[in-house]
Amino acid sequence: MSWTPDAPYEALPPLPPAAELETRAVLKAAIDARDALARFDARASALPNPTILINAIPLLEAQASSEIENIVTTTDELFSAALSDVHASAATREALRYRSALRAGFGELGQRPLTAQSAVRLCSIIRGHETPIRDREVIIGDPSSRRRVYTPPASPTVIDDLLRNWTRFINGESSLDPLVRMAVAHYQFEAIHPFTDGNGRTGRILNVLMLCAAGLLQLPLLYLSRYIIETKDAYYRRLLDVTASAAWEDWILYMLEGVRQTSIRTGRLVERIGEVQVGIGGVMREALGSVNADLLAVVMEQPYARTRDVMERCGVSRPTATKWLRALVRAGALETVPVGREVLYINVALMETLRT
């Protein structure tokens, strides 16, 4: 049965595709992407305190991935809400759930392989409630023209069979480059569209987890959603071109370029964060007479810190914690912002770095 946008695509071909996937152009692009990814992974792993990245980059990814779905929150609100979400908007809470899903998925990697049930768990965390595999038809439309552009499979049996096939593909023995396999698996997951909502965000988490499972990343820190936002039209066009005309090479090249660009960009972010840490240490030495490693960790691991964070991490009284933080405010390293009954201390340089 040929594909048409107006009917459920029950004949979506299983994986692996019949087309040649690792063309000469793809192999060259895969080498470049793997090289950039390896350099980034080494740089991130060399940072003295990787918790800084583990806290920050997944939140940036959460913000960008949610923005792709038109769920918009600001960087400032997101990091502030990560500490105290009492006044957080619905969009911010949704983005924070994305980070929770990413962390949960990464935590499971050593315990079980990625499967359709992994996707169910991730999507349920993202949406904030149990989200089963759908049992009804959904459509994908073009918001500008309001026309239907794709109708995923609707039969529960077909969806189940395709997800079983997808699971075998991502976990089975394969000679495919892991980056190529990730690109192919991402298309298929989006084409199956197993949930009524949350497919895109779930699929983008699965991308990073596949790279971690393949040993290409030690931590889930590839900030790929920003690339997709900046090339959003191309992303959806390439996906549809695979469906309409099996244009696998263009799709895979698009994804490989995303990995390459993102690895370079996020590597630069890691460098800038390292520079901020050195700078804050210098200010701390001037303002307090020495560098307190635990205090430095508090103000670097989150761009927003509370007095009680310093008390707990450094084992000091509230007056001492307040004195230290106020000294850093006077030195220009921190700024204060009231949130409800609390005062948050903002690491100005780190926040500026994360905004760019």
RASULSUL-V356229 format. One record per pair of residues at least 4 apart in sequence whose ideal C-beta (glycine too) atoms are under 7 Angstrom apart, sorted by sequence separation. I is the first residue (numbers start at 1). GAP is how many residues later the second one is. If there is no record, write none. Layout:
BEGIN
<<I | GAP> <I | GAP>>
END
This chain:
BEGIN
<<13 | 4> <17 | 4> <22 | 4> <24 | 4> <25 | 4> <26 | 4> <27 | 4> <28 | 4> <29 | 4> <30 | 4> <31 | 4> <32 | 4> <33 | 4> <34 | 4> <35 | 4> <36 | 4> <37 | 4> <38 | 4> <39 | 4> <40 | 4> <41 | 4> <42 | 4> <50 | 4> <51 | 4> <52 | 4> <53 | 4> <54 | 4> <55 | 4> <56 | 4> <57 | 4> <58 | 4> <59 | 4> <60 | 4> <61 | 4> <62 | 4> <63 | 4> <64 | 4> <67 | 4> <73 | 4> <74 | 4> <75 | 4> <76 | 4> <77 | 4> <78 | 4> <80 | 4> <81 | 4> <88 | 4> <90 | 4> <91 | 4> <92 | 4> <93 | 4> <96 | 4> <97 | 4> <98 | 4> <99 | 4> <100 | 4> <101 | 4> <102 | 4> <103 | 4> <104 | 4> <108 | 4> <114 | 4> <116 | 4> <117 | 4> <118 | 4> <119 | 4> <120 | 4> <121 | 4> <122 | 4> <123 | 4> <127 | 4> <134 | 4> <142 | 4> <155 | 4> <156 | 4> <157 | 4> <158 | 4> <159 | 4> <160 | 4> <161 | 4> <162 | 4> <163 | 4> <164 | 4> <165 | 4> <166 | 4> <167 | 4> <168 | 4> <176 | 4> <177 | 4> <178 | 4> <179 | 4> <180 | 4> <181 | 4> <182 | 4> <183 | 4> <184 | 4> <185 | 4> <186 | 4> <187 | 4> <188 | 4> <195 | 4> <198 | 4> <199 | 4> <200 | 4> <201 | 4> <202 | 4> <203 | 4> <205 | 4> <206 | 4> <207 | 4> <208 | 4> <209 | 4> <210 | 4> <217 | 4> <224 | 4> <225 | 4> <226 | 4> <227 | 4> <228 | 4> <231 | 4> <232 | 4> <233 | 4> <234 | 4> <235 | 4> <236 | 4> <237 | 4> <238 | 4> <239 | 4> <240 | 4> <241 | 4> <242 | 4> <247 | 4> <248 | 4> <249 | 4> <250 | 4> <251 | 4> <252 | 4> <253 | 4> <254 | 4> <255 | 4> <256 | 4> <257 | 4> <258 | 4> <259 | 4> <260 | 4> <261 | 4> <262 | 4> <263 | 4> <264 | 4> <265 | 4> <266 | 4> <267 | 4> <268 | 4> <269 | 4> <270 | 4> <271 | 4> <272 | 4> <273 | 4> <274 | 4> <275 | 4> <276 | 4> <277 | 4> <278 | 4> <279 | 4> <280 | 4> <281 | 4> <282 | 4> <283 | 4> <284 | 4> <288 | 4> <292 | 4> <293 | 4> <294 | 4> <295 | 4> <296 | 4> <297 | 4> <305 | 4> <307 | 4> <308 | 4> <309 | 4> <310 | 4> <316 | 4> <317 | 4> <318 | 4> <319 | 4> <320 | 4> <321 | 4> <322 | 4> <323 | 4> <324 | 4> <325 | 4> <326 | 4> <327 | 4> <347 | 4> <348 | 4> <349 | 4> <350 | 4> <351 | 4> <352 | 4> <21 | 5> <22 | 5> <47 | 5> <66 | 5> <67 | 5> <73 | 5> <88 | 5> <124 | 5> <141 | 5> <142 | 5> <153 | 5> <176 | 5> <194 | 5> <211 | 5> <212 | 5> <217 | 5> <242 | 5> <285 | 5> <291 | 5> <305 | 5> <311 | 5> <316 | 5> <328 | 5> <329 | 5> <338 | 5> <339 | 5> <346 | 5> <3 | 6> <44 | 6> <47 | 6> <124 | 6> <141 | 6> <153 | 6> <193 | 6> <211 | 6> <241 | 6> <242 | 6> <285 | 6> <299 | 6> <310 | 6> <328 | 6> <329 | 6> <66 | 7> <81 | 7> <124 | 7> <141 | 7> <142 | 7> <174 | 7> <195 | 7> <228 | 7> <284 | 7> <298 | 7> <311 | 7> <314 | 7> <329 | 7> <336 | 7> <337 | 7> <85 | 8> <123 | 8> <141 | 8> <212 | 8> <284 | 8> <1 | 9> <44 | 9> <139 | 9> <140 | 9> <153 | 9> <190 | 9> <241 | 9> <242 | 9> <325 | 9> <336 | 9> <337 | 9> <1 | 10> <63 | 10> <108 | 10> <140 | 10> <241 | 10> <281 | 10> <311 | 10> <77 | 11> <81 | 11> <85 | 11> <120 | 11> <170 | 11> <209 | 11> <211 | 11> <284 | 11> <298 | 11> <307 | 11> <310 | 11> <334 | 11> <335 | 11> <63 | 12> <77 | 12> <120 | 12> <139 | 12> <208 | 12> <238 | 12> <239 | 12> <284 | 12> <298 | 12> <334 | 12> <105 | 13> <120 | 13> <190 | 13> <238 | 13> <334 | 13> <335 | 13> <78 | 14> <82 | 14> <137 | 14> <138 | 14> <189 | 14> <208 | 14> <307 | 14> <310 | 14> <334 | 14> <63 | 15> <77 | 15> <81 | 15> <170 | 15> <281 | 15> <295 | 15> <298 | 15> <307 | 15> <310 | 15> <333 | 15> <73 | 16> <169 | 16> <208 | 16> <238 | 16> <280 | 16> <297 | 16> <329 | 16> <78 | 17> <104 | 17> <105 | 17> <137 | 17> <186 | 17> <189 | 17> <207 | 17> <73 | 18> <307 | 18> <59 | 19> <72 | 19> <73 | 19> <166 | 19> <280 | 19> <294 | 19> <295 | 19> <59 | 20> <71 | 20> <204 | 20> <234 | 20> <280 | 20> <294 | 20> <325 | 20> <101 | 21> <104 | 21> <135 | 21> <186 | 21> <204 | 21> <73 | 22> <166 | 22> <292 | 22> <59 | 23> <71 | 23> <166 | 23> <277 | 23> <71 | 24> <101 | 24> <66 | 25> <100 | 25> <101 | 25> <182 | 25> <185 | 25> <133 | 26> <166 | 26> <66 | 28> <97 | 28> <98 | 28> <182 | 28> <66 | 29> <97 | 29> <163 | 29> <182 | 29> <295 | 29> <162 | 30> <228 | 30> <97 | 31> <163 | 31> <227 | 31> <63 | 32> <66 | 32> <62 | 33> <65 | 33> <159 | 33> <178 | 33> <62 | 34> <224 | 34> <227 | 34> <159 | 35> <227 | 35> <299 | 35> <62 | 36> <178 | 36> <288 | 36> <306 | 36> <62 | 37> <178 | 38> <224 | 38> <306 | 38> <152 | 39> <153 | 39> <223 | 39> <288 | 39> <305 | 39> <59 | 40> <152 | 40> <170 | 40> <222 | 40> <287 | 40> <304 | 40> <305 | 40> <58 | 41> <152 | 41> <222 | 41> <287 | 41> <304 | 42> <223 | 43> <303 | 43> <58 | 44> <222 | 44> <284 | 44> <287 | 44> <303 | 44> <58 | 45> <221 | 45> <283 | 45> <286 | 45> <116 | 47> <300 | 47> <303 | 47> <283 | 48> <299 | 48> <303 | 48> <190 | 49> <283 | 50> <300 | 50> <116 | 51> <303 | 51> <115 | 52> <187 | 52> <191 | 52> <280 | 53> <138 | 55> <187 | 55> <114 | 56> <114 | 57> <113 | 58> <138 | 58> <134 | 60> <133 | 61> <134 | 61> <134 | 62> <131 | 64> <187 | 64> <131 | 67> <280 | 67> <183 | 68> <183 | 69> <186 | 69> <280 | 69> <127 | 70> <279 | 70> <127 | 71> <123 | 72> <126 | 72> <180 | 72> <183 | 72> <183 | 73> <276 | 73> <276 | 74> <119 | 75> <123 | 75> <126 | 75> <126 | 76> <179 | 77> <273 | 77> <276 | 77> <123 | 79> <122 | 80> <179 | 80> <273 | 80> <272 | 81> <119 | 83> <122 | 83> <119 | 87> <150 | 90> <149 | 91> <114 | 92> <150 | 93> <114 | 95> <114 | 96> <114 | 99> <105 | 100> <109 | 100> <98 | 103> <102 | 103> <106 | 103> <109 | 103> <101 | 104> <105 | 104> <109 | 104> <106 | 106> <106 | 114> <102 | 118> <8 | 129> <69 | 131> <68 | 132> <69 | 132> <66 | 135> <65 | 136> <65 | 139> <12 | 141> <6 | 142> <9 | 142> <5 | 143> <8 | 143> <9 | 143> <10 | 143> <5 | 144> <7 | 144> <8 | 144> <9 | 144> <5 | 145> <6 | 145> <8 | 145> <10 | 145> <34 | 145> <5 | 146> <8 | 146> <33 | 146> <30 | 147> <10 | 148> <14 | 148> <30 | 149> <12 | 150> <15 | 150> <30 | 150> <14 | 151> <15 | 151> <16 | 153> <15 | 154> <22 | 154> <26 | 154> <21 | 155> <22 | 155> <68 | 157> <22 | 158> <21 | 159> <65 | 160> <68 | 160> <64 | 161> <68 | 161> <58 | 162> <61 | 162> <64 | 162> <67 | 162> <21 | 163> <60 | 163> <57 | 164> <61 | 164> <68 | 164> <54 | 165> <64 | 165> <53 | 166> <57 | 166> <17 | 167> <53 | 168> <15 | 169> <50 | 169> <15 | 173> <45 | 173> <44 | 175> <41 | 176> <41 | 177> <44 | 177> <12 | 179> <37 | 179> <12 | 180> <57 | 209> <53 | 217> <83 | 219> <82 | 220> <52 | 221> <83 | 221> <37 | 222> <26 | 223> <33 | 223> <40 | 223> <47 | 223> <79 | 223> <83 | 223> <25 | 224> <29 | 224> <36 | 224> <39 | 224> <43 | 224> <79 | 224> <80 | 224> <79 | 225> <23 | 226> <26 | 226> <30 | 226> <33 | 226> <37 | 226> <40 | 226> <44 | 226> <19 | 227> <21 | 227> <26 | 227> <29 | 227> <33 | 227> <36 | 227> <40 | 227> <43 | 227> <47 | 227> <25 | 228> <29 | 228> <32 | 228> <36 | 228> <39 | 228> <19 | 229> <17 | 231> <21 | 231> <3 | 240> <3 | 241> <55 | 246> <55 | 247> <49 | 248> <52 | 248> <52 | 249> <51 | 250> <49 | 251> <87 | 252> <87 | 253> <86 | 254> <84 | 255> <84 | 256> <84 | 258> <80 | 259> <83 | 261> <80 | 264> <75 | 279> <75 | 280> <60 | 294> <56 | 298>>
END
